[in-house]
Each structure stands twice: as structure tokens, then as C-alpha cells.
Amino acid sequence: MHAFSYEAPTTVDQAVKLLAAAGDNARVFCGGTDLLIQMRNGVRKPLVLVDVKGIAEMRGISYDAKSGLRLGAAVPCIEIHESEVMHKHYPGLTEGAHLIGSLQIQSRASVGGNLCNSSPAADTSPSLLALSAIARIAGPSGTREVAVEKFFTGPGANVLKPGELVVEILIPAPAAHSSDRYIRMIPRNEMDIAIVGAGVSVTLDGDKVKAARIALAAVAPTPLLAPKAAESLIGKKLDETTAARAGELASEASSPIDDMRGTAEYRRHIVGVLTRRAVSIAAERARKT
Ligand SMILES: Cc1cc2nc3c(=O)[nH]c(=O)nc-3n(C[C@H](O)[C@H](O)[C@H](O)COP(=O)(O)OP(=O)(O)OC[C@H]3O[C@@H](n4cnc5c(N)ncnc54)[C@H](O)[C@@H]3O)c2cc1C
């Protein structure tokens, strides 16, 4: 691997200064589970790594029934899985975080890293989209908030400018009778990348759907929302027919490619299946809240 310098700031301000000083030569280093592999392969050659794991502001999980969740971008996925608050209020996102790699990988990998690596197949991105998450970004000109649905700009690309980092992810408190679910399909039993991922959030009003968001991974250049699929559920009773219709519309919203892990046709079919299942399970969970 090429030579690089390593910095370990303890505040966001320090991190921003280090990143800004090195410009394009710097890279945020969190769990390193994507970045180190990219550096070994020569895909990325940063000269300065700014390790954000020692920044307390980026390591917290806090929940408030009014303002919702503040999830530090550097919180390791295993801590998300161990958090009662996360299981209770955001079970789908927690599932996504707990699917990443293995327990060893999850003890390093973060949701912030999953988001900023911006893979179309990232396992926490569909849930972030379904839950209307916002990324709080710090940079040389202050802080800004970007909705995750506006964050991705292409495969492996996002709106972050040189000198910027994601400090935390903000997610609204779930409305009454709401819940979420994430399901992915991988060709092997574990340690593989999704060929389709479906993240769904549903809010019920009695036995009808009041609000829904459906998001997909690995079937387009970026993780994406399927708004027509979600709208098809609104005001309807969630049963096999309505869930299947949402699945069909989600399939139509996808634009997968053929590759060695699955054909486009197969992926489109799986989008329908996973969406239908995720919608039904999210609704079942919402009924119990
Ligand atoms: C064996 C293995 C299995 C894996 N399995 C899965 C899987 O099943 N599902 C899945 O989705 N992924 C998987 N991954 C990929 C990886 O583990 C995840 O994407 C992980 O969430 C990345 O988080 P990290 O903290 O390690 O990020 P890092 O590798 O530290 O960073 C990733 C990228 O994001 C940038 N970055 C990180 N944090 C920030 C921040 N706060 N602000 C700005 N930029 C930032 C970095 O500069 C880098 O470009 C796997 C990786 C390995 C090695």
C-alpha cells in the first residue's frame, strides 16, 4: 500500500480543519472496512487519513420522542444492533446494520461509512431513505443538512465536497402505529453483497395505510425511493393484493443491470417479492406499536 499520514482528531472542528488543509488528498477514515480495501486495490490513494472514531460527537445514539434519533455517523454497526432504542423504534435500519459483513466487520463498520461510500447496494441506505433520514454535514463553511434522498449522485458518489464530513444522521421519531423493515437477497448465505435490498416504512391508521415509503438497493446506479409503489398503498387496507401491487410498482421503478450475480430480469422479479414481504412485515410490526 502507498504511504499516507494518519490523523486522529477528537473534535469535528479539528477534523474539518485537517480535511480542508489536505483537500482532495484527504479521506475520512471511519471503520476502514471499505476504505482500506479500496486503498489496497489502488482504487483510492489518499495521502492523509482523518480517523473520526475518536470524535465523541460522532459516536452517540440518542433518541427523543419529539425530535427523533441522532445517530453518530461513526457509531459501529454492532452498537446499533445492541441498542434497545434502535430495535424498538427503527427495527428495519437495525436489521440492515446487522447484515453488514460479519460481527467482526460490524464492530468497525459504521452507518456513516456505509452512506458515504455510497454503494448502490449498501444495506443501510434503503432504510435511511424509507425513514426520511437527514445527513448533518460539517465543513469549512459551517454545517448543512441534506436529506438522504438527495445525498447520492451516482455509484460511489455523493454531495460531499472536499473538507466535508457527515457528523450524524437525523431521523424523525416514528409516528404512532409506524414501523419499518429491511430485507435483502444475496446469492450466498452470508458475507455477500445484496442483489436486491428493500427497505420499507409504514404508518397505519386503523387497518388502512396512512403513510409509506419504499426504497430499493442494488437495482439502480444509486439507492432509490419508489414513490409510486408507496403511494399505491395509501388509504388502502394492507392485504396480499395491495402488497403485491406495491411490489409490481417497485419492480417498475427499478433499473437493474445484468452481472455475474444476477440478471436484470431476475433482479426485477426479486424487487417485487422483497417489497411485498417487507411491506407486509412493516405493517405487522406497525400494528403492534
Ligand atoms: C468482508 C466485508 C463484508 C461486507 N459486507 C457488507 C454488507 O453485507 N453490506 C454492506 O452494505 N456493506 C458491506 N461491506 C462494506 C462496508 O463494511 C460497509 O460499507 C461499511 O458500513 C463501511 O463503513 P466504515 O465505517 O468501515 O467506512 P470506511 O471504510 O471508513 O469509509 C467508507 C467511505 O466513506 C467515507 N466516510 C466514512 N465515514 C465518513 C463520514 N462520517 N463523513 C464523510 N465520509 C465518510 C470514507 O472516506 C470512505 O470513502 C463489507 C465489507 C467487507 C470488508
Ligand as a Chemical Component Dictionary entry (heavy atoms), coordinates in Angstrom:
data_LIG
# 
_chem_comp.id                   LIG 
_chem_comp.type                 NON-POLYMER 
_chem_comp.pdbx_formal_charge   0 
_chem_comp.three_letter_code    LIG 
# 
loop_
_chem_comp_atom.comp_id 
_chem_comp_atom.atom_id 
_chem_comp_atom.alt_atom_id 
_chem_comp_atom.type_symbol 
_chem_comp_atom.charge 
_chem_comp_atom.model_Cartn_x 
_chem_comp_atom.model_Cartn_y 
_chem_comp_atom.model_Cartn_z 
_chem_comp_atom.pdbx_ordinal 
LIG C1  C1  C 0 -15.953 -8.633 4.401 1  
LIG C2  C2  C 0 -16.839 -7.434 4.147 2  
LIG C3  C3  C 0 -18.196 -7.625 4.093 3  
LIG C4  C4  C 0 -19.046 -6.521 3.853 4  
LIG N1  N1  N 0 -20.395 -6.745 3.804 5  
LIG C5  C5  C 0 -21.242 -5.719 3.584 6  
LIG C6  C6  C 0 -22.639 -5.934 3.535 7  
LIG O1  O1  O 0 -23.135 -7.052 3.725 8  
LIG N2  N2  N 0 -23.441 -4.861 3.280 9  
LIG C7  C7  C 0 -22.929 -3.614 3.081 10 
LIG O2  O2  O 0 -23.715 -2.678 2.864 11 
LIG N3  N3  N 0 -21.603 -3.381 3.118 12 
LIG C8  C8  C 0 -20.740 -4.389 3.358 13 
LIG N4  N4  N 0 -19.380 -4.171 3.404 14 
LIG C9  C9  C 0 -18.854 -2.812 3.144 15 
LIG C10 C10 C 0 -18.575 -1.987 4.422 16 
LIG O3  O3  O 0 -18.344 -2.812 5.542 17 
LIG C11 C11 C 0 -19.717 -1.016 4.738 18 
LIG O4  O4  O 0 -19.989 -0.187 3.644 19 
LIG C12 C12 C 0 -19.434 -0.179 5.986 20 
LIG O5  O5  O 0 -20.653 0.331  6.504 21 
LIG C13 C13 C 0 -18.460 0.966  5.755 22 
LIG O6  O6  O 0 -18.304 1.670  6.984 23 
LIG P1  P1  P 0 -16.845 2.082  7.513 24 
LIG O7  O7  O 0 -17.066 2.809  8.789 25 
LIG O8  O8  O 0 -15.946 0.900  7.589 26 
LIG O9  O9  O 0 -16.384 3.068  6.356 27 
LIG P2  P2  P 0 -14.923 3.439  5.831 28 
LIG O10 O10 O 0 -14.345 2.286  5.078 29 
LIG O11 O11 O 0 -14.102 4.008  6.917 30 
LIG O12 O12 O 0 -15.310 4.603  4.813 31 
LIG C14 C14 C 0 -16.023 4.355  3.631 32 
LIG C15 C15 C 0 -16.038 5.614  2.765 33 
LIG O13 O13 O 0 -16.841 6.617  3.371 34 
LIG C16 C16 C 0 -16.057 7.770  3.725 35 
LIG N5  N5  N 0 -16.533 8.135  5.054 36 
LIG C17 C17 C 0 -16.670 7.325  6.134 37 
LIG N6  N6  N 0 -17.264 7.985  7.149 38 
LIG C18 C18 C 0 -17.471 9.247  6.707 39 
LIG C19 C19 C 0 -18.058 10.406 7.296 40 
LIG N7  N7  N 0 -18.540 10.393 8.535 41 
LIG N8  N8  N 0 -18.126 11.536 6.559 42 
LIG C20 C20 C 0 -17.633 11.552 5.290 43 
LIG N9  N9  N 0 -17.077 10.486 4.674 44 
LIG C21 C21 C 0 -17.003 9.347  5.378 45 
LIG C22 C22 C 0 -14.610 7.323  3.669 46 
LIG O14 O14 O 0 -13.738 8.381  3.324 47 
LIG C23 C23 C 0 -14.668 6.254  2.591 48 
LIG O15 O15 O 0 -14.619 6.859  1.316 49 
LIG C24 C24 C 0 -18.493 -5.228 3.657 50 
LIG C25 C25 C 0 -17.115 -5.048 3.732 51 
LIG C26 C26 C 0 -16.279 -6.130 3.979 52 
LIG C27 C27 C 0 -14.807 -5.910 4.068 53 
# 
loop_
_chem_comp_bond.comp_id 
_chem_comp_bond.atom_id_1 
_chem_comp_bond.atom_id_2 
_chem_comp_bond.value_order 
_chem_comp_bond.pdbx_ordinal 
LIG C1  C2  SING 1  
LIG C2  C3  SING 2  
LIG C2  C26 DOUB 3  
LIG C3  C4  DOUB 4  
LIG C4  N1  SING 5  
LIG C4  C24 SING 6  
LIG N1  C5  DOUB 7  
LIG C5  C6  SING 8  
LIG C5  C8  SING 9  
LIG C6  O1  DOUB 10 
LIG C6  N2  SING 11 
LIG N2  C7  SING 12 
LIG C7  O2  DOUB 13 
LIG C7  N3  SING 14 
LIG N3  C8  DOUB 15 
LIG C8  N4  SING 16 
LIG N4  C9  SING 17 
LIG N4  C24 SING 18 
LIG C9  C10 SING 19 
LIG C10 O3  SING 20 
LIG C10 C11 SING 21 
LIG C11 O4  SING 22 
LIG C11 C12 SING 23 
LIG C12 O5  SING 24 
LIG C12 C13 SING 25 
LIG C13 O6  SING 26 
LIG O6  P1  SING 27 
LIG P1  O7  DOUB 28 
LIG P1  O8  SING 29 
LIG P1  O9  SING 30 
LIG O9  P2  SING 31 
LIG P2  O10 DOUB 32 
LIG P2  O11 SING 33 
LIG P2  O12 SING 34 
LIG O12 C14 SING 35 
LIG C14 C15 SING 36 
LIG C15 O13 SING 37 
LIG C15 C23 SING 38 
LIG O13 C16 SING 39 
LIG C16 N5  SING 40 
LIG C16 C22 SING 41 
LIG N5  C17 SING 42 
LIG N5  C21 SING 43 
LIG C17 N6  DOUB 44 
LIG N6  C18 SING 45 
LIG C18 C19 SING 46 
LIG C18 C21 DOUB 47 
LIG C19 N7  SING 48 
LIG C19 N8  DOUB 49 
LIG N8  C20 SING 50 
LIG C20 N9  DOUB 51 
LIG N9  C21 SING 52 
LIG C22 O14 SING 53 
LIG C22 C23 SING 54 
LIG C23 O15 SING 55 
LIG C24 C25 DOUB 56 
LIG C25 C26 SING 57 
LIG C26 C27 SING 58 
# 
